[in-house]
Amino acid sequence: MPLVHDFPLFPLGLVALPSELVPLHIFEERYKEMIGRCLEEGSEFGIVWMADDGLRPIGCACEIAEVLERLPDGRINLVARGTRVFRIDNRQDDLPYPAGTIEFLDDRFEDVDPQAAAGAHIAYADLVEQATDKAPEPGEIEAMSAYEMAATVEFGLDAKQGLLDLRSESARMKLVARLCRAAIKRLDFVDRAEARARSNGKVHFTG
């Protein structure tokens, strides 16, 4: 895809996924200006993870879904929605806010592996039921993409970045299945630990 210049970038300590709703509090002057431009033009901006080892090159473009509040001092509370994945080609320093030349990334042309999709949907449904005590509607689950499932669960930043980095929906489905199964195991452990704590005041990490 062609390169896009002057694309606004928002380095943050979080990872956004396509379809995910992200609440943001805009308070720095440069980002007030950036968001003002996006609102005026109806344009996107990019959220990129500022990790401990530096800015990740793959980020998620976002649109402003709703402005919740405009404060007298110019601060803005809003909800952004992830739209599509991009790669930073280079950073730009000629605008009043962080920006870059970016390339939007397409997935590889391939049919989604039905076994991988089914595995992800089953694991996700199991996780939702265990976490909420409510069985989700099978039809709704089966229609969900890997991004849509992962956007509803706190899997951790490395896991979410791993999903962004993959250019294959089949590969993302396999990763979501692994993440859901790992989350279920953690829930199982917490349940067992709480039961043991209630029984004798101690948590035993053996057996």
N, C-alpha and C positions, 0 to 999 in steps of 0.2 A: 504494500500500500504506500501511497505517497507520504512524504514527511509533512508534518504540520508544525509550523513555526509559531512562536509567541504563545505557546500553550501554558496557561497558568498552572503552577504546581504548588501543592500544599503538603510539605513534608511534616509528617506527624508520627507519633508513637503508636500507630495502629495500622491495620491492613483492612482495606475495604474490598468487598467482592461485588461483582455485578449482581444486581437485584437487592443488595443489602441496603437497609435504611441506617444512616449514620447521623446522629445528632451532633451538631457542632456549635461551639460558642466562639464567635469571631470578635476579637478584641484588639489585636495589633493593627496599627494604621495601614500597613502594607496589605494585610489580608482583608481589611475593610474595603480598600480600594479594589482589590482583586474580585471580591464577591460583588461589589457594586457594579463592576464591569460585566460580570457574568449575568447578573440580574437584568441589566440594561439590554444586553445582547441576546439573552436567552441561551447562553453558551455554557459549555462544560468546563470543569477544572479537574485536575488530577490529584488524587491522594496517593502519596508514596510513603512507604515505611522508612522512617529514620531509625534504623536499627543501631545497636551498640557499635557495630563495625562499619557504619556508614549508610548512605542512602541507597536503597535497593533500586535497580534499574527498571524493574517491572512494577507498574502501578495500575490503579483502576480509575478511569474517568468517572466523574459524578455529575449529575444534574441537580439543581436545587429543587427539591420536591415541595418544600413549604418553608416560608419564613414565619417562625413562631412569634418572634418579638423583636422590635427595634427599640433599643434603649436611648434615652436622651443624649448620651455621650457618643452615640454612633455604634455601640456594640450591637451585634446581631446574634440571635439564637435561631438556628435553622435546622432543617432535616434535609440531608443530601441522600440521593439514591445512586448506587453504583450502576454504571451502564456498560462499559466495555474496557478491555484490557489494552494497555499501551506499554511501549518500551521507550525509555529516554535515550535519544540519540546523542544529544549534548545539552548542557545547561546554558541558559542565557542570563546575562547580567545587565541587559539594557532596558529593562522595564522596572517600574516602581515596586514590583513584587516578584517573587521567584517564578521563573518560567523556563521553558525548554523547547527544543525541537524534538518532537516525538513521532513515533510510528504506531498506529493502531495495529493490533495483532489479531490475525484470524486463526481459527483452529485448522488443523490438517483436514483435508477432505477424506472422510472415512465414515462408515456406518458405525453407530454406537454399538458396542458389544452388548447384546441383550443379557448375557449372563452377568456381566459387570454391573449393568444398570439394575437388574433384579436384586443382586447382592447388596447394592447400596441402598435400594429402597427398603428392603427387608430389615437391614441393620438400623437404618434411620427410624423406621416405624417402631422397632423394638426399643430404641433409645427414647423416643418421644413417649411411648407408653410407660416405660419405667420411670422417666423423670416427672411425668405429669399425672400418672394413673389414669390416663384417658387414651383409648385406642383411636388413632387417627383414621380418617376415611381412606381406604385403599386407593380409590380413584384419584384423590388429591395427591397422595404420595407418588403414585406412578407417573404423574405428569411433571414432577419436579426435576429440575436439572441438578447437577452436582453443586453448582453455585447456590441455587435456591435452598438446598438442604443445609449446606454449610453456613449460609448467612443467618440461620436461626439458632446456631449452637456456638458456644464459646470454645472453640477448639484450640486456641492459642495462636500467637502471631506467626510462628514458624510454619505451622500447619496451613494456615490461611495463605501465607506467601507461597508455599509449595503448590497450592491449588492454582494460584494466579500464574505461576511459572509454567504450568503444563499446557500444551497446545493440543490436547486430545481429551475429548469428553469421556472416552472409555477409561483413560488413565485417571481422570479426576473422579469418576465413579468408583474405581478401585480404591483410591485414596480415601474417599469419603466413607466407604465401607469399613476400612481399617480404623479410621478415626472414630467412627460410631461404636465399633466393637470395643475399642480401647476405653471409650467413655463409659460404656456399660460396665466394664470390669471395674472402673474406678467407683461407679455408683454402687456396685455390689460390695466393694471393699468398705466404702463409707457406711453402708447399711449394716454390714457385719460388725464393724468397729463400734458403731453406735449401740448395737445390741449388746456387745460385750461390755461396753462402758456402763450401760444401764444395769448389767447383771453383777459386776464386781468392781466397778470404778476404774478398771484398768483395760488398756487395749493391748492385746498380745499379737505380735507380728509373726508368730510361728503357726504352722499347721493350717 
